Amino acid sequence: ALPILQELIQAGEEEDACIELLSSILEVLYQAQKSAEKLRARHKDRGDVELAQVKKHIQVILERLLHTVNRRVIVLDRENPLRSHYVACMATILSQTDKDHYSTYIQAFPSRPELMDFLMETFILFKDLIGKTVYPGDWVVMNMVQNREFLRAINHFGTTLTEMFLSDSDFELQLWNNYFHLAVAFLTQDSLQLENFSPAKRNSILAKYGDMRATIGASIRDMWYSLGQRKIEFIPGMVGPILEMTLVPELELRKSTIPIFFDMMLCEHRLSGAFSRFEDEILRRLDSEVEGGRGDEQYMQLFKSILLSCCQSHPELAKPGEDFVRLVSELLERLLDYRAVMNDENKTYSMSCTVNLLNFYKEIDRQAMYIRYLYKLKDLHISYENYTEGAYTLLLHARLLTWSEESNAAPVPGPHGLQLHTQRQLKEALYNQIIEYFDQGKMWEEAIHICKELAEQYESHVFDYEMLSDILQREAKFYEKILKVLRPSPDYFAVGYYGQGFPTFLRNKVFIYRGKEYERREDFEMQLLSPFPNAEKLKSTSPPGQDITDSPGQYIQCFTVQPAEEAKLRLKGRSIPEQITNFYKANHVQSFSYSRPFKRGPSDPDNEFANMWIERTTFRTAYPLPGILRWFAVTSTETIIISPLENAIETMMKTNEKIMSEINRHQNEPSLPINPLSMLLNGIVDPAVMGGFTNYEKAFFQELYMQEHPEDAGKIEKLKDLIAWQIPLLAEGIRLHGQKVPEELRPFHERMEQCFEQLRAKVQAQYGLREMMFFEDRRSGRPRSIAWVPDWDQLSHAGARQVLHWDTEAPPTPKAARRLSESEEHRNERRESRASAIFGSRRQEARQSLSELPEPKDEKWRLSCPMSESSLSADRKQPPPSQAAAGAQPSTAGSSLSPTGFGGRVKSASKLPPLPRKFSPAVYETFLEQSDAAA
C-alpha cells in the first residue's frame, strides 16, 4: 500500500483519502510502539522483538514518505487547508524517529548530491514553516510539539553536516549557511519567547517542553566553532543572524553566544589586520534590530563587559577592540533612547533622539545611515508642520551633493530616489523642495539664498534661461512677502529637565525651545508636561540644587528668554524697514538671556529704582535657532550683575527704541490703529503715570550718589543724554498722533500735548536740547524715518562709547577734485541715498553747501522745537560766510552723534544753541569713505 500511497501523494490525487490513510498508519504505529515499550518493561526479550518490528515499519515510512510529504507541503499554497494536515503527518513521522532511524535514513541516499538536495529542501521548508506557521497562534500544544520535533531534526541534521560536509573537499557553504539561518529563525520565533507569556503559561511550557532556545543556542555556538578556518566565509553574512540571536532576552543564552562576536573579530583581524567588515555590518544591523524592539540595557552592559574581557586577553585586539566596544555602546544608548520615545504621541523627544543618531552616524562617517535618519527627521517635522526645520534638515542632505553628473552615492528614501540618478538632478529637486518648505515656514530670507544658488546654476552653468526666469520670479515674490506679509516673531523658552527620572538625553540638561506663532507659554508648558505626567513643575527660575538633580523624581523648569544676539553689522546705523530687521533679531540666534531682578542694600520705599539690581544669565546653545530642531541643548551659561544705574540706562534705551519703532511703523503703514501709540506716549508724558525721570534723578543725579560713585560719571551722563534724546522722539510721536487722532479723542490728545510741553521744558532746561534729523529715502519713496544706533556694548563697561566723534582739529587739506561725468554723479547720488541714516543729516547739509540751494522743508525736521512751525524759521537762515568757514570744523557741541548713538544736533542746556554748521565737500567725502569702510 505504501508505494500506491506515495504515488498518489506525489500526483496530488485523492489527497483527503491519502491523508486519512497515512494518519491511521501513523496512529497504529504509535500505539504499537507504546504497547511494545510497556511489554518490554514486563518481558524484556519479547518487548525488544516487538519494538524492533515497530521501528522497522517506522523506518519504511520514513524512507518512503518523509521526502514525499515534505515536497507536497512545499508545492501546496499557504491557504490550502490540506497543508496543515500534511505538516501534522510530517511532525508525527519525525516524532517516531530516533537517532538510529536518522542515521539509517541519511545513509540510504544513493548519492551525496541527492542527500544535499534533501537537506537543502528540509532547511528551507522548516524555516518557512517556523516563520509562517500553519496553526493559529493560540494552538500552543500543536506549535510546541512541532517545535520539539523540528529541534530534534535540526540537531540530527547538524551532526550530518559536521560529519559529511565540513572537510575541505566536501564543504558546502550554502548548506551551512542555510543551517545557521534556520537555527536562528527557530530560536527567535515568537512562540518560543517565554517572557511574553503569562507566568502560568510560561511555567507550563517550561515544565513540559523546557526552554528550547538554550538548546538550539548551544548547538549554533558549537557548529560555529567547528568551522575552523572556514569562519571567514561567513563574515559579514552571519553577523546579522548571530546578532539577532544574542538579542533574545535570555541571560544564559546571551552569555554563551555573545563571545561569537569576538571570534568573528579575531578571525577577520588575523586575515586582514582589521575587522571593518564585521564592524560595518553589526552597526547597520543593530540599528534595525533595536528599532524593531530587540535589545535592552542589560544587553548593552553584557556586550560591553564580555567583549572587553575577551579583547584584553588578546593584546593585538586590546585597543581596536576597546574602541569598537565604545562605539557600539554609544550607538546602543542612542538607539534605546530613540526606541523609548519612538511611539509617543508627542514626537518632540523622538526628534531629539533622531538628531542624536544622525549626528552619531555623521561622526563615524556612515553616510547611508546618516541620510536615512535625516529623512526620518524631515518626515517628523512635516507631520507637525515644522516646515522651517524640515527645510533645514533637507538642506543637510543637499549640502552633501555637488553640481555634477556623478551618480548618487547613497540610497535616497522617498520619491526622489528612484527617478533622480545624478547628484545635480537630486540637488536641484531638493532645493526646490527646500524653497517650498521655507516659504511655508515664512523664512523667505533663507529661501532667497537657495534661489540665488539655483539662479547661478541656471544662468552660468546649464544656461537654462526659462528656469532662470522662473526662479527669479519666485525670488522677487519672496522679497515682496518680507515687506507685506505679517510675520510675528516667535518666543523662546528655556526648559530644564532635572532629576534621575528622565532619560539620559534629557537628564539634568537645559534646552532652549523656539515657540510657534502666537504660542502662549501656558500652552507650551502643557504640551511639554504631557509625556511626563508625574513630573513636578519648578516655580523658581534659579538653577536647582543637588537635592533636585540627584533625586529619583522628575522636575521641569520653564521660563521665557530673550534673543541676545548682536545686530548684524550690515544693518547697523541704517534706516531699514522693521519687517527686515525684526527677522534678524529673532532668527539665527545662538545666545539667549534671562534677567532676574533682585534688591540689594537698604530698601527705599519711595524709589524702587535705587536698589533694583539685575542678575542676567546668558545661555548659549549648541547650534543657532532655528535649525534642524525647534530646540537645542545649552552648552554654556554666563551670569553678570547689572547695577541699578546700568538697569536705568538699559530701560531708557529700550523705551526710546520702542518709541522710534512705533513712529516708523505708523509712517510706513498709515492705516495702523492708533491705540498702541496712544498708550505708549501717554504712559511717558502724563505725570499721573510717568515718574521714571524723577525716580532716576532722586536715585542717581544727587550730589551724594556722585560723590560715592565717581566711577559712574560717564554712565550718569549717558542716562541724561538718553532722557534728553527722548524729547525729539516724543515730539514726532505726538505730531503723528495729532494727524491720526479721531475727533472724539481730540481732548485726550490736547491733554497729552500739554503734558509734553511741560516735560520738554523741564528736560531741556536740565539736560540740554537735542534735535533729530529726518530724511526722505529716495530708493522707494518711503516716508521719512528715524535711525538710532544704540550702544550695544556691555553696560557694565565703564563710561559711554561715542559711535562717532568729530574732534576740533582742522580736516586735512582736500585734494583738487576732478570733474565727474554724468554717470559717475548719478552713481554717487545713489550711493549717498543708500548710506546709513546716521549720516542722513550731514549728507543733506553737505549737498546743500555744494549746491547752495535752500533747504527743502520736507527733508529735515527738528523735533525739539514747539509744535508750531514758527519756531523753526530762525534756525533755517543761512549763516554768514565767517560762520560757514568755521563750520568746516565740526565739534561735539554742533553736529555730532551723542554718546547714546543718536544722529542729530546736541545743544548745551546752559546757553542758546548755535546755528547749524555746514560741512565742506572734503569733509563730506572723508565722512563717506569712513562709513563705507566701516560697513
C-alpha positions, 0 to 999 in steps of 0.5 A: 500500500505504501508505494500506491500511497506515495504515488498518489501523494506525489500526483496530488490525487485523492489527497483527503483519502491519502491523508486519512490513510497515512494518519491511521498508519501513523496512529497504529504505529504509535500505539504499537510502539507504546504497547511494545515499550510497556511489554518490554518493561514486563518481558524484556526479550519479547518487548525488544522483538516487538519494538524492533518490528515497530521501528522497522515499519517506522523506518519504511515510512520514513524512507518512503514518505518523509521526502514525499510529504515534505515536497507536497507541503512545499508545492501546496499554497499557504491557504490550502487547508490540506497543508496543515494536515500534511505538516501534522503527518510530517511532525508525527513521522519525525516524532517516531524517529530516533537517532538510529532511524536518522542515521539509517535514513541519511545513509540510504541516499544513493548519492551525496548530491541527492542527500544535499538536495534533501537537506537543502529542501528540509532547511528551507521548508522548516524555516518557512514553516517556523516563520509562517506557521500553519496553526493559529497562534493560540494552538500552543500544544500543536506549535510546541510539539512541532517545535520539539520535533523540528529541534530534534531534526535540526540537531540530527541534521547538524551532526550530518553536516559536521560529519559529511560536509565540513572537510575541505573537499566536501564543504558546502557553504550554502548548506551551512549557511542555510543551517545557521539561518534556520537555527536562528529563525527557530530560536527567535520565533515568537512562540518560543519567547517565554517572557511574553507569556503569562507566568502560568503559561510560561511555567507550563511550557517550561515544565513540559517542553523546557526552554528550547532556545538554550538548546538550539543556542548551544548547538549554533555556538558549537557548529560555529566553532567547528568551522575552523578556518572556514569562519571567514566565509561567513563574515559579514553574512552571519553577523546579522543572524548571530546578532539577532540571536544574542538579542533574545532576552535570555541571560544564559543564552546571551552569555554563551553566544555573545563571545561569537562576536569576538571570534568573528573579530579575531578571525577577520583581524588575523586575515586582514589586520582589521575587522571593518567588515564585521564592524560595518555590518553589526552597526547597520544591523543593530540599528534595525534590530533595536528599532524593531524592539530587540535589545535592552540595557542589560544587553548593552552592559553584557556586550560591553563587559564580555567583549572587553574581557575577551579583547584584553586577553588578546593584546593585538585586539586590546585597543581596536577592540576597546574602541569598537566596544565604545562605539557600539555602546554609544550607538546602543544608548542612542538607539534605546533612547530613540526606541523609548520615545519612538511611539509617543504621541508627542514626537518632540523627544523622538526628534531629539533622539533622531538628531542624536543618531544622525549626528552619531552616524555623521561622526563615524562617517556612515553616510547611508545611515546618516541620510536615512535618519535625516529623512526620518527627521524631515518626515517628523517635522512635516507631520507637525508642520515644522516646515522651517526645520524640515527645510533645514534638515533637507538642506543637510542632505543637499549640502552633501551633493555637488553640481555634477553628473556623478551618480548618487552615492547613497540610497535616497528614501522617498520619491526622489530616489528612484527617478533622480540618478545624478547628484545635480538632478537630486540637488536641484529637486531638493532645493526646490523642495527646500524653497517650498518648505521655507516659504511655508515656514515664512523664512523667505530670507533663507529661501532667497539664498537657495534661489540665488544658488539655483539662479547661478546654476541656471544662468552660468552653468546649464544656461537654462534661461526659462528656469532662470526666469522662473526662479527669479520670479519666485525670488522677487515674490519672496522679497515682496512677502518680507515687506507685506506679509505679517510675520510675528516673531516667535518666543523662546523658552528655556526648559530644564529637565532635572532629576534621575527620572528622565532619560539620559538625553534629557537628564539634568540638561537645559534646552532652549525651545523656539515657540510657534506663532502666537504660542502662549507659554501656558500652552507650551508648558502643557504640551511639554508636561504631557509625556511626563505626567508625574513630573513636578513643575519648578516655580523658581527660575534659579538653577536647582540644587543637588537635592533636585538633580540627584533625586529619583523624581522628575522636575521641569523648569520653564521660563521665557528668554530673550534673543541676545544676539548682536545686530548684524553689522550690515544693518547697523546705523541704517534706516531699514524697514522693521519687517527686515530687521525684526527677522534678524533679531529673532532668527539665527540666534545662538545666545539667549538671556534671562534677567532676574531682578533682585534688591540689594542694600537698604530698601527705599520705599519711595524709589524702587529704582535705587536698589533694583539690581539685575542678575542676567544669565546668558545661555548659549546653545549648541547650534543657532535657532532655528535649525534642524530642531525647534530646540537645542541643548545649552552648552554654556551659561554666563551670569553678570550683575547689572547695577541699578544705574546700568538697569536705568540706562538699559530701560531708557534705551529700550523705551526710546527704541520702542518709541522710534519703532512705533513712529516708523511703523505708523509712517510706513503703514498709515492705516495702523490703529492708533491705540498702541501709540496712544498708550505708549506716549501717554504712559511717558508724558502724563505725570499721573503715570510717568515718574521714571525721570524723577525716580532716576534723578532722586536715585542717581543725579544727587550730589551724594550718589556722585560723590560715592560713585565717581566711577559712574560719571560717564554712565550718569551722563549717558542716562541724561543724554538718553532722557534728553534724546527722548524729547525729539522722539516724543515730539514726532510721536505726538505730531503723528498722533495729532494727524491720526487722532479721531475727533472724539479723542481730540481732548485726550490728545490736547491733554497729552500735548500739554503734558509734553510741553511741560516735560520738554521744558523741564528736560531741556532746561536740565539736560540740554536740547537735542534735535533729530534729523529726518530724511526722505529715502529716495530708493522707494519713496518711503516716508521719512524715518528715524535711525538710532544706533544704540550702544550695544556694548556691555553696560557694565563697561565703564563710561559711554562709547561715542559711535562717532566723534568729530574732534576740533582739529582742522580736516586735512587739506582736500585734494583738487577734485576732478570733474565727474561725468554724468554717470559717475554723479548719478552713481554717487547720488545713489550711493549717498541715498543708500548710506546709513541714516546716521549720516542722513543729516550731514549728507543733506547739509553737505549737498546743500553747501555744494549746491547752495540751494535752500533747504527743502522743508520736507527733508529735515525736521527738528523735533525739539522745537514747539509744535508750531512751525514758527519756531523753526524759521530762525534756525533755517537762515543761512549763516554768514560766510565767517560762520560757514568757514568755521563750520568746516570744523565740526565739534561735539557741541554742533553736529555730532552723534551723542554718546547714546548713538543718536544722529542729530544736533546736541545743544548745551542746556546752559546757553542758546544753541548755535546755528547749524554748521555746514560741512565742506565737500572734503569733509563730506567725502572723508565722512563717506569713505569712513562709513563705507569702510566701516560697513 
